[in-house]
Amino acid sequence: MANAQTVQITTRGIQNSLKKFGPFESIAEYIWNGFDAKADTVEVSLGIATLNSIDKISIKDNGHGINRKQLDIKFKPFFQSEKIYDPKDKHSDIHGKNGVGRLTFFTFCSSVKWNTTYAEDGKSFNYNIDVDSISLEKYVESEEEETNKNSGTLVTFYGVDCKDFSLDTIKTFLANEFCWYLELKKKLNYKILINDIELDYSSNVKMRKSASFLYEPSGLIFDVDVVLWNKRLSDYSKYYYIDLEGEEIAKENTTLNNKGDKFY
């Protein structure tokens, strides 16, 4: 039996708080949520209607899913999130902010359903969560069932209505939003698929340079890759320190941010 729960804010309050999110930024939030859940693959499925418009959207990840016992933490307290980390722990793996990404769907559709599978104590469980745009402060959760499915979450958007959405415009936006992150994670084979085709961000790259340097005190050799992008990114220009397995160890801002010379 489904249970209706209430988020601790009104629908109008939620909409006012999320004014900065447009339809494209909202789609990006759901993809970031997948990567936040430790997914390495996020699949975006777009239904193409007449005149190349989009009438259906779903986003699927192979992350760890949403534990039903944590719904009170993940869905009720608006502008709070379990995605909290020590600011001294400098990494790029947590991007969702304040737990608001889950409700930005109202910018382009009428309702959304999460179908999520998570593992606990050697078993896997599946259930649904539904939210309607006219009552964003409420969500309806179904009873969970034991399943053989792999962990992950499928988010399906209903009543899609955005005249700016097309296959090309969504690809272009996502390439600019995620190119730096996919580049950072390329040794780990992270990817975004759009209608089963891997997102190609090569047109965002203006120049690449690679070199190796010997640090004599330790005898260690450092391989350095420099990427020059052809437009401003969704994140600051940074130095990233990555180990041989492709895992990010640390990062820091370069001195190249907030310049007017289009050197990204």
Salt bridges, closest charged atoms under 4 A:
ASP36 OD2 - LYS83 NZ 3.13
ASP72 OD1 - LYS76 NZ 3.74
GLU82 OE2 - LYS74 NZ 2.85
ASP89 OD2 - HIS91 NE2 3.38
ASP93 OD1 - LYS185 NZ 2.66
GLU120 OE1 - LYS69 NZ 2.82
ASP130 OD2 - LYS113 NZ 2.88
GLU141 OE1 - ARG68 NH2 3.00
ASP164 OD1 - LYS163 NZ 3.61
GLU183 OE2 - LYS186 NZ 2.92
GLU183 OE2 - ARG208 NH1 2.58
ASP235 OD1 - LYS238 NZ 3.30
